[in-house]
């Protein structure tokens, strides 16, 4: 199973893989029934979850019903516990929208929900995030997760996020972070896919953020950054229950 998932994540486009795998997994989801792990998004419980990842698939990473990963579950818990996202009317720009969230967010009547991606068929709009085609101060919330490591000029993209966000708004832009390195590793001369995978953890990544450098880059774009230590709020028992793995922090970018 781990070898199959590693192969699929490398060579099949994300939207195709998610659609096909969800249809298949739902029909055999009873195989993972149990009460050791819980997906806070769907409320389903499991004796184990599915492995996921390209190089070294992580155990208990993928929840069968929602197809959420650790980072999605962490984000969902933060939105539930620490924000009024599910109650307050707001205009929300969701870039590179995740499969596990799309249907749920579309059902939320208080959201003016706008989705966008370069080429995903799930998105309402298609454009390059280096130049977002919306007016200044357009959105209360902007979200674009696991996107910034793929773009040519991440600072320009962050400035675009800042520009289209309303004063008083906030955003979450999750990225892979190497917590063993304070500095971001990036080199435009590195073009070999295998070398990118070795250096940046994935062959289509252009950088790997360091734990200090990522926050500093957001500040350089104009944001004030709040770091939420979700593991401290939940405790280790719930971190394990929700299978959050190393996804224990949420960096929230605020526009004052």
Backbone as CSV, one residue per row, in Angstrom:
resi,resn,N_x,N_y,N_z,CA_x,CA_y,CA_z,C_x,C_y,C_z
1,UNK,0.827,-1.204,0.000,0.000,0.000,0.000,0.869,1.265,0.000
2,UNK,1.932,1.289,0.825,2.797,2.456,0.874,3.469,2.715,-0.469
3,UNK,3.937,1.643,-1.118,4.588,1.799,-2.418,3.608,2.315,-3.466
4,UNK,2.369,1.830,-3.430,1.354,2.278,-4.384,1.050,3.753,-4.201
5,UNK,0.855,4.187,-2.951,0.543,5.588,-2.676,1.710,6.479,-3.074
6,UNK,2.932,6.040,-2.808,4.105,6.809,-3.212,4.121,7.003,-4.718
7,UNK,3.825,5.944,-5.466,3.796,6.021,-6.928,2.706,6.974,-7.411
8,UNK,1.501,6.844,-6.855,0.369,7.661,-7.294,0.620,9.139,-7.047
9,UNK,1.189,9.485,-5.880,1.413,10.890,-5.557,2.489,11.516,-6.420
10,UNK,3.366,10.700,-6.978,4.420,11.214,-7.845,3.929,11.502,-9.261
11,UNK,3.080,10.637,-9.808,2.860,10.639,-11.243,1.434,10.950,-11.695
12,UNK,0.470,11.034,-10.782,-0.898,11.307,-11.193,-1.313,12.687,-10.676
13,UNK,-1.881,13.542,-11.550,-2.313,14.874,-11.100,-3.227,14.796,-9.880
14,UNK,-3.071,15.777,-9.012,-3.754,15.748,-7.722,-5.263,15.597,-7.846
15,UNK,-5.893,16.405,-8.724,-7.360,16.371,-8.786,-7.872,15.029,-9.302
16,UNK,-7.119,14.408,-10.220,-7.527,13.096,-10.721,-7.348,12.035,-9.648
17,UNK,-6.205,12.069,-8.966,-5.935,11.079,-7.934,-6.967,11.153,-6.810
18,UNK,-7.297,12.358,-6.376,-8.250,12.507,-5.282,-9.640,12.008,-5.667
19,UNK,-10.078,12.356,-6.853,-11.416,11.929,-7.278,-11.520,10.418,-7.389
20,UNK,-10.542,9.798,-8.030,-10.570,8.348,-8.204,-10.367,7.608,-6.892
21,UNK,-9.405,8.095,-6.102,-9.112,7.395,-4.851,-10.259,7.518,-3.859
22,UNK,-10.940,8.671,-3.850,-12.050,8.835,-2.919,-13.173,7.856,-3.250
23,UNK,-13.482,7.731,-4.521,-14.523,6.799,-4.957,-14.178,5.383,-4.539
24,UNK,-12.903,5.022,-4.687,-12.469,3.664,-4.358,-12.425,3.432,-2.854
25,UNK,-11.813,4.369,-2.140,-11.610,4.193,-0.699,-12.936,4.146,0.053
26,UNK,-13.911,4.961,-0.356,-15.192,4.970,0.341,-15.863,3.596,0.334
27,UNK,-15.618,2.837,-0.698,-16.257,1.528,-0.817,-15.596,0.454,0.037
28,UNK,-14.403,0.734,0.533,-13.743,-0.236,1.410,-13.346,0.387,2.750
29,UNK,-13.935,1.554,3.065,-13.543,2.281,4.272,-13.799,1.484,5.544
30,UNK,-14.754,0.549,5.500,-15.052,-0.250,6.694,-13.833,-1.047,7.155
31,UNK,-12.886,-1.274,6.261,-11.675,-2.023,6.613,-10.902,-1.319,7.726
32,UNK,-11.005,0.011,7.777,-10.244,0.775,8.766,-11.090,1.171,9.980
33,UNK,-12.283,0.648,10.108,-13.135,0.981,11.252,-12.431,0.668,12.569
34,UNK,-12.657,1.546,13.550,-12.073,1.353,14.873,-12.203,2.622,15.673
35,UNK,-11.478,2.743,16.769,-11.643,3.905,17.638,-10.316,4.410,18.197
36,UNK,-9.230,4.192,17.463,-7.933,4.698,17.915,-7.703,6.112,17.416
37,UNK,-8.041,6.344,16.148,-7.856,7.659,15.534,-9.209,8.271,15.181
38,UNK,-9.226,9.606,15.138,-10.449,10.335,14.784,-10.115,11.456,13.820
39,UNK,-10.906,11.561,12.778,-10.788,12.674,11.842,-11.745,13.774,12.300
40,UNK,-11.231,14.912,12.779,-12.124,15.972,13.271,-12.954,16.616,12.167
41,UNK,-12.579,16.419,10.916,-13.328,17.008,9.809,-14.605,16.224,9.545
42,UNK,-14.491,14.914,9.443,-15.659,14.078,9.152,-16.314,13.517,10.405
43,UNK,-15.575,13.470,11.523,-16.073,12.849,12.745,-15.936,11.338,12.755
44,UNK,-15.379,10.756,11.678,-15.208,9.315,11.598,-14.028,8.867,12.462
45,UNK,-14.110,7.629,12.963,-13.026,7.074,13.766,-12.487,5.809,13.101
46,UNK,-11.219,5.505,13.382,-10.533,4.426,12.688,-9.587,3.678,13.633
47,UNK,-9.323,2.417,13.291,-8.272,1.685,13.993,-6.906,2.098,13.466
48,UNK,-6.874,2.535,12.204,-5.691,3.167,11.634,-6.108,3.960,10.409
49,UNK,-5.230,4.893,9.991,-5.454,5.640,8.764,-4.469,5.143,7.705
50,UNK,-4.580,5.706,6.511,-3.744,5.282,5.394,-2.395,5.997,5.412
51,UNK,-1.346,5.340,4.914,-0.062,6.034,4.755,-0.141,7.011,3.594
52,UNK,0.746,8.006,3.608,0.751,8.982,2.514,2.122,9.644,2.434
53,UNK,2.563,9.947,1.214,3.815,10.668,1.005,4.559,10.135,-0.189
54,UNK,5.441,10.961,-0.755,6.168,10.585,-1.965,7.419,9.763,-1.649
55,UNK,8.289,10.312,-0.801,9.571,9.660,-0.566,9.443,8.566,0.498
56,UNK,8.950,8.955,1.640,8.777,8.014,2.753,7.359,8.183,3.284
57,UNK,6.411,7.403,2.784,5.018,7.570,3.208,4.859,7.537,4.728
58,UNK,4.122,8.507,5.240,3.910,8.641,6.678,2.763,7.732,7.104
59,UNK,2.919,6.982,8.175,1.814,6.130,8.634,0.686,6.959,9.225
60,UNK,-0.543,6.472,9.067,-1.728,7.106,9.672,-1.839,8.585,9.289
61,UNK,-1.611,8.856,8.019,-1.626,10.240,7.538,-2.935,10.636,6.867
62,UNK,-3.512,9.725,6.071,-4.663,10.047,5.222,-5.934,9.438,5.797
63,UNK,-6.914,10.291,6.124,-8.199,9.815,6.647,-9.069,9.312,5.497
64,UNK,-9.580,8.079,5.566,-10.278,7.471,4.425,-11.501,8.230,3.913
65,UNK,-12.325,8.771,4.781,-13.579,9.378,4.310,-13.397,10.787,3.745
66,UNK,-12.630,11.626,4.421,-12.466,13.007,3.954,-11.250,13.193,3.056
67,UNK,-10.333,12.241,3.067,-9.031,12.353,2.414,-8.217,13.505,2.985
68,UNK,-8.426,13.812,4.250,-7.631,14.839,4.908,-6.278,14.279,5.313
69,UNK,-5.268,15.160,5.276,-3.945,14.865,5.793,-3.758,15.578,7.122
70,UNK,-2.597,15.389,7.727,-2.323,15.983,9.032,-2.524,17.497,9.014
71,UNK,-2.019,18.145,7.957,-2.111,19.610,7.898,-3.553,20.081,7.767
72,UNK,-4.391,19.307,7.073,-5.797,19.692,6.948,-6.520,19.586,8.284
73,UNK,-6.233,18.520,9.006,-6.893,18.346,10.302,-6.443,19.412,11.293
74,UNK,-5.157,19.755,11.242,-4.646,20.826,12.103,-5.343,22.145,11.788
75,UNK,-5.462,22.457,10.512,-6.108,23.701,10.103,-7.568,23.722,10.520
76,UNK,-8.275,22.621,10.321,-9.689,22.545,10.686,-9.888,22.792,12.178
77,UNK,-9.056,22.163,12.995,-9.165,22.341,14.445,-8.920,23.798,14.817
78,UNK,-7.918,24.412,14.206,-7.658,25.822,14.493,-8.844,26.692,14.113
79,UNK,-9.397,26.479,12.927,-10.546,27.276,12.499,-11.718,27.112,13.447
80,UNK,-11.937,25.895,13.938,-13.040,25.618,14.865,-12.809,26.240,16.235
81,UNK,-11.607,26.096,16.757,-11.343,26.469,18.146,-10.945,27.933,18.323
82,UNK,-10.308,28.527,17.326,-9.668,29.819,17.549,-10.177,30.944,16.664
83,UNK,-11.176,30.672,15.821,-11.680,31.719,14.924,-13.205,31.707,14.898
84,UNK,-13.758,32.740,14.267,-15.208,32.791,14.037,-15.526,32.469,12.577
85,UNK,-14.645,31.711,11.949,-14.766,31.381,10.535,-16.098,30.715,10.203
86,UNK,-16.627,29.914,11.115,-17.851,29.165,10.840,-19.120,29.938,11.217
87,UNK,-18.959,31.129,11.780,-20.129,31.903,12.205,-20.277,33.237,11.486
88,UNK,-19.183,33.962,11.276,-19.261,35.342,10.789,-19.327,35.391,9.272
89,UNK,-20.211,36.226,8.700,-20.198,36.419,7.254,-18.857,36.992,6.802
90,UNK,-18.286,36.428,5.763,-17.007,36.919,5.261,-16.808,36.498,3.817
91,UNK,-16.010,37.287,3.116,-15.612,36.933,1.754,-14.270,36.217,1.836
92,UNK,-14.223,35.029,1.247,-13.114,34.116,1.467,-12.526,33.682,0.136
93,UNK,-11.228,33.974,-0.076,-10.504,33.524,-1.257,-9.692,32.290,-0.900
94,UNK,-10.028,31.178,-1.527,-9.362,29.903,-1.252,-8.563,29.514,-2.495
95,UNK,-7.242,29.622,-2.408,-6.354,29.318,-3.512,-5.869,27.879,-3.405
96,UNK,-5.749,27.215,-4.537,-5.389,25.793,-4.568,-6.281,25.020,-3.601
97,UNK,-7.598,25.088,-3.774,-8.542,24.540,-2.791,-8.379,23.032,-2.609
98,UNK,-8.358,22.628,-1.355,-8.161,21.225,-1.015,-9.466,20.443,-1.129
99,UNK,-9.350,19.243,-1.617,-10.503,18.364,-1.846,-11.307,18.145,-0.569
100,UNK,-10.618,17.984,0.546,-11.313,17.658,1.799,-12.145,18.819,2.329
101,UNK,-11.888,20.046,1.844,-12.604,21.220,2.335,-13.678,21.729,1.370
102,UNK,-13.510,21.464,0.096,-14.338,22.121,-0.922,-15.831,22.007,-0.663
103,UNK,-16.324,20.789,-0.527,-17.756,20.597,-0.342,-18.271,21.215,0.937
104,UNK,-17.484,21.128,1.998,-17.887,21.667,3.297,-17.964,23.189,3.254
105,UNK,-16.955,23.830,2.674,-16.955,25.287,2.618,-18.062,25.808,1.707
106,UNK,-18.355,25.094,0.639,-19.420,25.529,-0.272,-20.790,25.504,0.400
107,UNK,-20.958,24.648,1.400,-22.230,24.539,2.102,-22.425,25.631,3.147
108,UNK,-21.371,26.387,3.465,-21.446,27.389,4.526,-22.083,28.672,3.980
109,UNK,-23.327,28.913,4.360,-24.105,29.991,3.768,-23.559,31.376,4.093
110,UNK,-22.835,31.510,5.186,-22.334,32.833,5.560,-21.080,33.221,4.777
111,UNK,-20.505,32.272,4.023,-19.308,32.563,3.250,-19.652,33.016,1.839
112,UNK,-18.985,34.073,1.393,-18.899,34.404,-0.027,-17.616,33.725,-0.483
113,UNK,-17.765,32.508,-0.979,-16.640,31.596,-1.161,-16.136,31.645,-2.602
114,UNK,-14.873,32.061,-2.762,-14.257,32.205,-4.074,-13.055,31.270,-4.137
115,UNK,-13.041,30.359,-5.110,-11.921,29.433,-5.251,-11.130,29.753,-6.512
116,UNK,-9.806,29.502,-6.447,-8.949,29.815,-7.583,-7.739,28.892,-7.597
117,UNK,-7.262,28.639,-8.803,-6.086,27.798,-8.989,-5.558,28.074,-10.393
118,UNK,-4.323,27.674,-10.649,-3.774,27.873,-11.986,-4.512,27.030,-13.008
119,UNK,-4.785,25.756,-12.652,-5.430,24.885,-13.638,-6.395,23.851,-13.066
120,UNK,-6.616,23.823,-11.756,-7.493,22.814,-11.183,-8.934,22.976,-11.670
121,UNK,-9.592,21.899,-12.117,-10.989,21.988,-12.546,-11.943,22.242,-11.392
122,UNK,-11.471,22.101,-10.163,-12.329,22.364,-9.002,-12.546,23.855,-8.777
123,UNK,-11.650,24.702,-9.311,-11.639,26.123,-8.966,-12.585,26.932,-9.859
124,UNK,-13.129,28.014,-9.280,-13.998,28.934,-10.020,-13.201,29.823,-10.970
125,UNK,-11.978,30.200,-10.562,-11.144,31.120,-11.339,-9.779,30.479,-11.567
126,UNK,-9.155,30.849,-12.681,-7.844,30.320,-13.014,-6.905,31.471,-13.352
127,UNK,-5.821,31.579,-12.584,-4.856,32.651,-12.817,-3.554,32.325,-12.101
128,UNK,-2.523,33.104,-12.438,-1.213,33.009,-11.820,-1.219,33.883,-10.571
129,UNK,-0.863,33.318,-9.423,-0.948,34.064,-8.159,0.088,35.167,-8.045
130,UNK,1.029,35.264,-8.983,1.944,36.405,-8.972,1.211,37.700,-9.315
131,UNK,0.041,37.585,-9.936,-0.775,38.754,-10.285,-2.246,38.374,-10.137
132,UNK,-2.794,38.561,-8.957,-4.154,38.132,-8.661,-5.146,39.157,-9.220
133,UNK,-6.109,38.728,-10.026,-7.003,39.671,-10.716,-8.202,40.125,-9.879
134,UNK,-7.947,40.507,-8.635,-8.981,41.078,-7.782,-8.492,42.413,-7.241
135,UNK,-9.439,43.273,-6.891,-9.085,44.608,-6.421,-8.461,44.552,-5.030
136,UNK,-7.785,45.625,-4.669,-7.228,45.762,-3.325,-8.344,45.613,-2.286
137,UNK,-7.993,45.057,-1.126,-8.904,44.997,0.023,-10.219,44.291,-0.322
138,UNK,-10.144,43.158,-0.990,-11.341,42.469,-1.461,-11.836,41.360,-0.539
139,UNK,-10.944,40.766,0.284,-11.304,39.551,1.004,-11.005,39.660,2.498
140,UNK,-11.919,39.106,3.289,-11.720,39.036,4.741,-10.698,37.971,5.108
141,UNK,-10.712,36.871,4.367,-9.803,35.749,4.614,-9.215,35.289,3.289
142,UNK,-7.919,35.026,3.295,-7.232,34.458,2.135,-6.497,33.210,2.604
143,UNK,-6.660,32.125,1.863,-6.000,30.880,2.225,-5.378,30.264,0.977
144,UNK,-4.124,29.851,1.099,-3.446,29.181,-0.005,-2.376,28.275,0.554
145,UNK,-2.713,27.021,0.768,-1.830,26.108,1.491,-1.009,25.230,0.557
146,UNK,0.246,25.014,0.939,1.203,24.234,0.151,1.218,24.723,-1.300
147,UNK,1.329,26.030,-1.409,1.374,26.735,-2.685,2.676,27.516,-2.835
148,UNK,3.128,28.180,-1.781,4.256,29.099,-1.859,5.576,28.410,-2.184
149,UNK,5.695,27.132,-1.869,6.931,26.418,-2.193,7.028,26.091,-3.685
150,UNK,5.932,26.311,-4.432,5.896,25.987,-5.855,6.111,27.204,-6.755
151,UNK,5.971,28.417,-6.244,5.962,29.598,-7.098,7.365,30.171,-7.293
152,UNK,7.549,30.890,-8.406,8.871,31.433,-8.730,9.293,32.508,-7.737
153,UNK,8.393,33.443,-7.421,8.719,34.579,-6.551,7.735,34.579,-5.387
154,UNK,8.104,33.931,-4.304,7.165,33.777,-3.193,6.874,35.097,-2.495
155,UNK,7.847,36.004,-2.446,7.597,37.297,-1.809,6.559,38.091,-2.597
156,UNK,6.648,38.075,-3.915,5.653,38.754,-4.749,4.266,38.169,-4.507
157,UNK,4.172,36.850,-4.405,2.877,36.200,-4.174,2.333,36.593,-2.802
158,UNK,3.186,36.614,-1.786,2.747,37.040,-0.453,2.243,38.483,-0.484
159,UNK,2.912,39.333,-1.246,2.467,40.729,-1.353,1.111,40.810,-2.054
160,UNK,0.862,39.928,-2.999,-0.450,39.872,-3.639,-1.514,39.415,-2.643
161,UNK,-1.193,38.430,-1.812,-2.125,38.012,-0.757,-2.458,39.208,0.136
162,UNK,-1.424,39.956,0.504,-1.608,41.112,1.376,-2.478,42.174,0.690
163,UNK,-2.212,42.409,-0.571,-2.934,43.458,-1.316,-4.432,43.193,-1.380
164,UNK,-4.822,41.954,-1.688,-6.247,41.662,-1.870,-6.967,41.421,-0.540
165,UNK,-6.239,41.362,0.552,-6.850,41.162,1.866,-7.320,42.496,2.450
166,UNK,-8.497,42.485,3.051,-9.017,43.692,3.697,-8.223,44.005,4.964
167,UNK,-8.093,45.279,5.315,-7.533,45.607,6.624,-8.354,44.932,7.728
168,UNK,-7.663,44.305,8.669,-8.343,43.528,9.690,-8.543,42.074,9.295
169,UNK,-8.201,41.749,8.049,-8.338,40.376,7.584,-7.162,39.512,7.989
170,UNK,-7.265,38.241,7.667,-6.196,37.302,8.020,-6.099,36.190,6.988
171,UNK,-4.962,35.529,7.000,-4.753,34.441,6.061,-3.916,33.342,6.661
172,UNK,-4.026,32.163,6.092,-3.201,31.025,6.474,-2.617,30.444,5.197
173,UNK,-1.276,30.310,5.186,-0.556,29.841,4.006,0.431,28.763,4.455
174,UNK,-0.087,27.584,4.729,0.767,26.501,5.207,1.798,26.129,4.146
175,UNK,3.008,25.814,4.610,4.096,25.372,3.732,4.877,24.280,4.451
176,UNK,5.604,23.447,3.701,6.547,22.541,4.363,7.641,23.360,5.046
177,UNK,7.961,23.033,6.267,8.985,23.757,7.020,9.979,22.755,7.598
178,UNK,11.255,23.054,7.422,12.317,22.253,8.039,12.618,22.864,9.405
179,UNK,12.112,22.246,10.450,12.288,22.800,11.790,13.703,22.586,12.326
180,UNK,14.530,21.900,11.567,15.930,21.755,11.937,16.819,22.816,11.321
181,UNK,16.231,23.727,10.562,17.007,24.740,9.855,16.276,26.074,9.943
182,UNK,16.913,27.126,10.456,16.231,28.428,10.534,16.166,29.137,9.188
183,UNK,16.934,28.685,8.204,17.050,29.378,6.931,16.295,28.645,5.816
184,UNK,15.772,29.417,4.878,15.130,28.827,3.714,16.186,28.417,2.691
185,UNK,16.058,27.196,2.205,16.973,26.698,1.178,16.302,26.860,-0.182
186,UNK,16.937,27.608,-1.077,16.416,27.778,-2.433,17.543,28.206,-3.358
187,UNK,17.480,27.719,-4.581,18.497,28.047,-5.577,17.868,27.864,-6.950
188,UNK,17.649,28.954,-7.693,16.989,28.838,-9.008,17.802,28.019,-10.013
189,UNK,19.088,27.794,-9.727,19.915,27.006,-10.629,19.692,25.504,-10.452
190,UNK,19.026,25.126,-9.364,18.713,23.711,-9.148,17.454,23.383,-9.944
191,UNK,17.620,22.646,-11.017,16.489,22.298,-11.879,16.282,20.797,-12.019
192,UNK,17.248,20.012,-11.604,17.119,18.563,-11.707,16.065,18.063,-10.726
193,UNK,15.056,17.336,-11.198,13.973,16.888,-10.308,14.462,16.076,-9.114
194,UNK,15.442,15.207,-9.321,15.936,14.396,-8.211,16.648,15.244,-7.163
195,UNK,17.387,16.240,-7.637,18.073,17.114,-6.691,17.078,17.989,-5.941
196,UNK,16.038,18.457,-6.626,14.990,19.210,-5.926,14.301,18.359,-4.873
197,UNK,14.043,17.116,-5.216,13.408,16.231,-4.245,14.308,16.017,-3.035
198,UNK,15.593,15.893,-3.271,16.530,15.702,-2.164,16.627,16.940,-1.279
199,UNK,16.696,18.105,-1.911,16.892,19.345,-1.171,15.608,19.911,-0.576
200,UNK,14.510,19.815,-1.364,13.271,20.508,-1.007,12.103,19.566,-0.721
201,UNK,12.361,18.256,-0.680,11.410,17.223,-0.287,10.423,16.826,-1.379
202,UNK,10.436,17.531,-2.512,9.524,17.174,-3.594,10.090,17.757,-4.882
203,UNK,9.930,17.032,-5.989,10.603,17.459,-7.217,9.989,18.688,-7.869
204,UNK,8.786,19.073,-7.466,8.186,20.297,-8.007,8.235,21.456,-7.016
205,UNK,9.011,21.315,-5.940,9.224,22.415,-4.999,10.427,23.244,-5.436
206,UNK,10.334,24.551,-5.244,11.426,25.458,-5.588,12.195,25.926,-4.363
207,UNK,11.716,25.568,-3.181,12.392,25.974,-1.947,11.893,25.119,-0.800
208,UNK,12.662,25.139,0.300,12.235,24.533,1.552,12.429,25.570,2.634
209,UNK,11.347,25.977,3.258,11.387,27.058,4.236,12.013,26.609,5.549
210,UNK,12.822,27.501,6.125,13.306,27.332,7.479,12.312,27.920,8.456
211,UNK,12.361,27.463,9.700,11.311,27.831,10.649,11.315,29.315,10.992
212,UNK,12.454,29.974,10.972,12.479,31.418,11.225,12.250,32.206,9.942
213,UNK,12.832,31.734,8.873,12.800,32.482,7.616,11.392,32.610,7.054
214,UNK,10.548,31.601,7.260,9.189,31.672,6.725,8.414,32.826,7.356
215,UNK,8.489,32.937,8.664,7.785,34.018,9.357,8.351,35.374,8.936
216,UNK,9.662,35.458,8.797,10.275,36.723,8.397,9.857,37.120,6.982
217,UNK,9.688,36.138,6.112,9.260,36.437,4.746,7.829,36.998,4.743
218,UNK,6.949,36.426,5.562,5.590,36.957,5.679,5.602,38.397,6.205
219,UNK,6.461,38.670,7.170,6.565,40.025,7.709,7.092,40.989,6.667
220,UNK,8.032,40.520,5.848,8.578,41.357,4.775,7.491,41.749,3.782
221,UNK,6.505,40.887,3.597,5.392,41.189,2.693,4.393,42.155,3.308
222,UNK,4.515,42.446,4.604,3.636,43.408,5.260,2.787,42.847,6.378
223,UNK,2.760,41.527,6.533,1.885,40.898,7.516,2.446,40.984,8.940
224,UNK,1.534,41.006,9.885,1.861,40.674,11.266,1.542,39.194,11.447
225,UNK,2.426,38.464,12.107,2.297,37.017,12.160,2.049,36.544,13.585
226,UNK,0.990,35.778,13.735,0.645,35.136,15.007,0.907,33.634,14.863
227,UNK,1.689,33.088,15.774,1.974,31.660,15.755,1.136,30.967,16.819
228,UNK,0.284,30.054,16.383,-0.599,29.317,17.274,-0.003,27.934,17.510
229,UNK,0.289,27.640,18.771,0.869,26.348,19.129,-0.284,25.396,19.459
230,UNK,-0.786,24.773,18.425,-1.997,23.964,18.573,-1.769,22.754,19.473
231,UNK,-0.579,22.181,19.430,-0.292,21.018,20.277,-0.407,21.370,21.749
232,UNK,0.012,22.575,22.109,-0.101,23.012,23.505,-1.566,23.158,23.903
233,UNK,-2.392,23.629,22.971,-3.816,23.789,23.264,-4.507,22.439,23.424
234,UNK,-4.138,21.486,22.588,-4.842,20.199,22.566,-4.309,19.214,23.598
235,UNK,-2.999,19.190,23.761,-2.371,18.143,24.568,-1.995,16.962,23.686
236,UNK,-1.014,16.203,24.136,-0.473,15.124,23.313,-1.493,14.015,23.036
237,UNK,-2.417,13.799,23.940,-3.401,12.738,23.731,-4.267,13.033,22.507
238,UNK,-4.730,14.270,22.374,-5.560,14.625,21.228,-4.733,14.779,19.952
239,UNK,-3.488,15.236,20.080,-2.614,15.297,18.918,-2.476,13.906,18.305
240,UNK,-2.307,12.905,19.163,-2.215,11.522,18.684,-3.564,11.022,18.178
241,UNK,-4.639,11.355,18.886,-5.981,10.919,18.504,-6.339,11.412,17.099
242,UNK,-6.023,12.676,16.803,-6.322,13.257,15.500,-5.224,12.978,14.474
243,UNK,-4.174,12.303,14.890,-3.046,11.957,14.025,-2.531,13.192,13.285
244,UNK,-2.064,14.173,14.063,-1.571,15.416,13.482,-0.096,15.345,13.115
245,UNK,0.597,14.325,13.565,2.006,14.176,13.226,2.818,15.377,13.656
246,UNK,3.602,15.920,12.739,4.451,17.078,13.043,3.746,18.403,12.769
247,UNK,2.485,18.354,12.331,1.730,19.583,12.028,1.125,20.131,13.320
248,UNK,1.922,20.879,14.063,1.529,21.323,15.398,1.428,22.836,15.519
249,UNK,1.809,23.554,14.485,1.786,25.020,14.496,0.912,25.549,13.368
250,UNK,0.291,26.682,13.623,-0.405,27.436,12.587,0.131,28.861,12.627
251,UNK,0.658,29.325,11.511,1.092,30.724,11.396,-0.039,31.508,10.735
252,UNK,-0.587,32.462,11.452,-1.702,33.266,10.947,-1.161,34.636,10.542
253,UNK,-1.376,35.025,9.290,-0.893,36.298,8.768,-2.021,37.326,8.840
254,UNK,-1.792,38.401,9.579,-2.795,39.450,9.783,-2.434,40.723,9.005
255,UNK,-3.456,41.362,8.456,-3.289,42.671,7.851,-3.995,43.690,8.724
256,UNK,-3.233,44.554,9.334,-3.809,45.540,10.252,-4.328,46.749,9.499
